[in-house]
Amino acid sequence: MNSLHGKVAIITGASSGIGRATAHLFAQHGAAVILNARGSEALDKVASEIRQSGGRAAVVPGDVAQTETQAKMVQAALDHFGRLDMAINNAGMVGQIAPLAELDTQTWSDVMSVNLTSAFLASREQIPAMLKTGGGALVFVSSFVGTSVGLPGMAAYGAAKAGLMGLVKGITADYGAKGIRANALLPGGTDTSMAGNQAQKDWAASLHALKRIAQPEEIAAAALFLAGPMGSFVAGSALYADGGNAAVK
């Protein structure tokens, strides 16, 4: 439980769900963590839990779709812990569920901004800081939606999440030789607030070969593999942590 000793990680969407589980797991493995979400109260609670367990955490509330927020997270990593080694760019939004022709332009723009443009903004701030210490790892949390399947009413979300794979490949082409590893993590249905009510969770479970949805800690473990030393030769790839969803479509 010490594979990230001396490392510093940014984790977005860290106040709940996959982000919260990832924050706790990375701290348990020795990383100092910079935590981000829109709401500061829940974020402060996660940071307090980590500190009470002997970990190191700092918080930067804010909207990941804003350049200022991304810059503040990187600066917090440098100011508090002296470096930046990895980032789990996890924050996202589903947006309005509706057939594509019924979406207004603002809805499309919002979904793209939070899920895809934020990843570009994050990369632009994170990569230079990582290069200063010889490289680092970026993980972008995508989805099986838009990659292995399309779901009714989720065209905007699927398009944004699928776009992350193009970003990952571009970063790898630009910076792989300089020690930057970029990968996409594609969870299946996960037991978070975004999963909906029990009926919706049961429907999602039926899509997966394992006939269940994931716990957030299971997706966090996949993020640890991608960002940590066990994934040292994994770059420009998509890791499906989807309970066999893609395999049975």
C-alpha positions in Angstrom: 0.0 0.0 0.0 2.9 2.4 -0.8 3.1 2.4 -4.5 2.6 6.1 -4.9 4.9 7.3 -2.1 6.3 10.7 -2.9 3.8 11.3 -5.7 1.3 14.1 -6.1 -2.0 13.6 -7.8 -4.8 15.9 -8.9 -8.3 14.2 -8.7 -11.3 16.0 -10.0 -14.9 15.2 -9.2 -13.5 14.1 -5.8 -16.4 14.9 -3.5 -18.4 11.7 -4.3 -18.5 8.5 -6.3 -15.5 7.4 -8.4 -13.5 10.6 -7.6 -14.0 10.2 -3.8 -13.0 6.5 -3.9 -10.0 7.4 -6.0 -8.9 10.1 -3.7 -9.0 7.7 -0.7 -7.2 4.9 -2.6 -4.4 7.1 -3.9 -3.9 8.6 -0.4 -3.7 5.2 1.1 -1.0 4.3 -1.4 1.1 7.3 -0.3 0.1 10.1 -2.8 -0.5 13.6 -1.7 -3.8 14.6 -3.4 -5.3 17.8 -4.7 -9.0 17.4 -4.6 -11.5 19.3 -6.8 -15.3 19.5 -7.1 -17.8 22.3 -7.5 -19.0 22.2 -3.9 -16.5 22.9 -1.1 -18.4 21.4 1.8 -18.4 17.8 0.6 -14.8 18.3 -0.7 -13.6 19.5 2.6 -15.1 16.4 4.2 -13.2 14.0 1.9 -10.0 15.9 2.6 -10.6 15.7 6.3 -11.2 12.0 6.1 -7.9 11.6 4.3 -5.9 13.7 6.8 -7.5 11.8 9.7 -6.2 8.6 8.2 -2.7 10.0 8.0 -2.8 11.2 4.4 -2.1 14.6 2.7 -4.7 16.5 0.9 -5.5 20.0 -0.3 -8.7 21.2 -1.9 -9.4 23.5 -4.9 -13.2 24.0 -5.4 -14.3 25.1 -8.8 -15.6 24.4 -12.3 -13.3 22.2 -14.3 -14.5 23.8 -17.5 -12.8 27.1 -16.4 -9.1 27.6 -17.2 -8.7 29.4 -13.9 -9.8 26.3 -11.9 -7.3 24.1 -13.8 -4.5 26.5 -13.2 -5.3 26.8 -9.5 -5.2 23.0 -9.1 -1.7 22.7 -10.7 -0.5 25.7 -8.6 -1.8 24.1 -5.5 0.1 20.9 -6.2 3.3 22.9 -6.6 2.7 25.2 -3.6 1.6 22.5 -1.2 3.7 19.5 -2.3 6.3 20.8 -4.7 5.4 18.8 -7.8 2.7 17.1 -9.9 3.0 13.5 -11.0 -0.4 12.4 -12.1 -4.0 13.5 -12.7 -7.3 11.7 -12.7 -9.5 13.9 -14.7 -12.8 12.4 -13.6 -15.4 15.2 -13.3 -18.2 15.0 -15.8 -21.9 15.5 -16.4 -24.6 13.5 -18.3 -26.7 16.5 -19.2 -30.3 16.3 -20.6 -31.5 12.9 -21.7 -33.3 13.4 -25.0 -33.1 12.4 -28.6 -30.4 14.4 -30.4 -32.7 16.5 -32.6 -34.5 17.7 -29.4 -31.3 19.1 -27.8 -30.7 22.8 -27.8 -27.3 24.2 -28.6 -26.6 25.3 -25.0 -27.1 21.8 -23.7 -24.7 20.4 -26.3 -22.2 23.1 -25.4 -22.5 22.4 -21.7 -22.0 18.7 -22.1 -19.0 19.1 -24.3 -17.5 21.8 -22.1 -17.6 19.7 -18.9 -16.7 16.3 -20.4 -14.3 17.2 -23.2 -13.1 20.8 -23.2 -12.3 20.5 -19.5 -9.9 17.6 -20.4 -8.1 19.9 -22.9 -7.8 22.7 -20.3 -6.6 20.2 -17.7 -3.9 18.8 -20.0 -2.7 22.2 -21.0 -2.0 23.0 -17.4 -0.9 19.6 -16.1 1.6 18.6 -18.8 4.1 21.4 -18.3 4.2 20.8 -14.6 4.8 17.1 -15.1 7.5 17.7 -17.6 9.5 19.7 -15.0 10.0 16.4 -13.1 10.5 14.1 -16.0 7.0 13.1 -16.9 3.8 11.9 -15.4 0.5 10.1 -16.0 -2.9 11.5 -17.1 -6.0 9.4 -16.8 -9.2 10.7 -18.4 -12.4 9.0 -17.2 -14.5 8.3 -20.3 -17.4 5.8 -20.5 -18.6 2.7 -22.3 -21.3 5.1 -23.6 -20.2 6.5 -26.9 -17.3 4.0 -27.3 -18.8 0.5 -27.2 -22.4 1.4 -27.3 -24.8 4.3 -28.0 -27.7 4.7 -25.5 -31.0 6.4 -26.3 -31.0 10.1 -25.4 -27.3 10.2 -24.6 -25.7 11.3 -28.0 -24.1 14.4 -26.6 -22.6 12.6 -23.6 -21.4 9.7 -25.8 -19.8 12.1 -28.3 -18.0 14.0 -25.6 -16.7 10.8 -23.9 -15.6 9.2 -27.2 -13.7 12.4 -27.9 -11.5 11.8 -24.9 -9.9 8.9 -26.8 -8.7 11.2 -29.6 -7.2 13.5 -27.0 -5.4 10.7 -25.3 -3.9 9.6 -28.6 -2.8 13.1 -29.5 -1.1 13.6 -26.1 0.7 10.3 -26.5 1.9 11.3 -30.0 3.1 14.7 -28.7 4.5 13.8 -25.3 5.0 10.1 -25.0 8.7 10.3 -25.7 9.0 13.0 -22.9 7.6 10.7 -20.2 4.0 11.6 -20.3 1.5 8.7 -20.3 -2.1 9.5 -21.2 -4.8 6.9 -21.0 -8.6 6.7 -20.9 -10.5 4.7 -18.3 -13.9 3.5 -19.5 -16.1 2.4 -16.6 -19.3 0.6 -17.0 -22.3 1.3 -14.9 -21.2 2.3 -11.4 -23.1 2.6 -8.1 -23.0 6.4 -7.8 -25.5 9.2 -7.7 -25.3 9.4 -11.5 -26.6 5.8 -11.8 -30.2 6.8 -10.9 -32.7 4.8 -8.9 -32.7 1.1 -8.2 -34.7 0.3 -11.4 -32.2 2.2 -13.5 -29.3 0.4 -11.7 -30.9 -3.0 -12.4 -31.3 -2.1 -16.1 -27.7 -1.0 -16.3 -26.6 -4.2 -14.6 -28.4 -6.2 -17.3 -26.1 -4.7 -20.0 -23.0 -6.1 -18.4 -21.7 -9.7 -18.7 -21.1 -9.8 -14.9 -24.8 -8.8 -14.5 -24.0 -6.1 -11.9 -22.7 -2.6 -11.8 -19.4 -1.6 -10.3 -18.6 -0.2 -6.9 -16.7 3.1 -7.1 -13.7 1.4 -5.4 -13.4 -1.0 -8.3 -13.1 1.8 -10.8 -10.6 3.6 -8.5 -8.4 0.5 -8.6 -8.3 0.6 -12.4 -7.3 4.3 -12.2 -4.5 3.3 -9.8 -3.2 0.8 -12.2 -3.2 3.3 -15.1 -1.6 6.1 -13.1 0.8 4.0 -11.0 4.0 2.1 -11.6 2.2 -1.1 -12.6 0.9 0.7 -15.7 4.3 2.1 -16.7 4.2 0.8 -20.3 0.5 1.6 -20.9 0.1 4.7 -23.0 -2.5 6.0 -25.5 -4.9 3.2 -24.6 -8.4 2.7 -23.4 -9.0 0.5 -20.4 -12.5 -0.9 -20.2 -13.5 -1.5 -16.6 -17.0 -2.3 -17.6 -17.9 -5.7 -16.3 -17.7 -7.2 -19.8 -20.2 -4.8 -21.3 -18.2 -4.1 -24.4 -17.4 -7.8 -24.8 -21.0 -8.9 -25.2 -22.4 -6.2 -27.5 
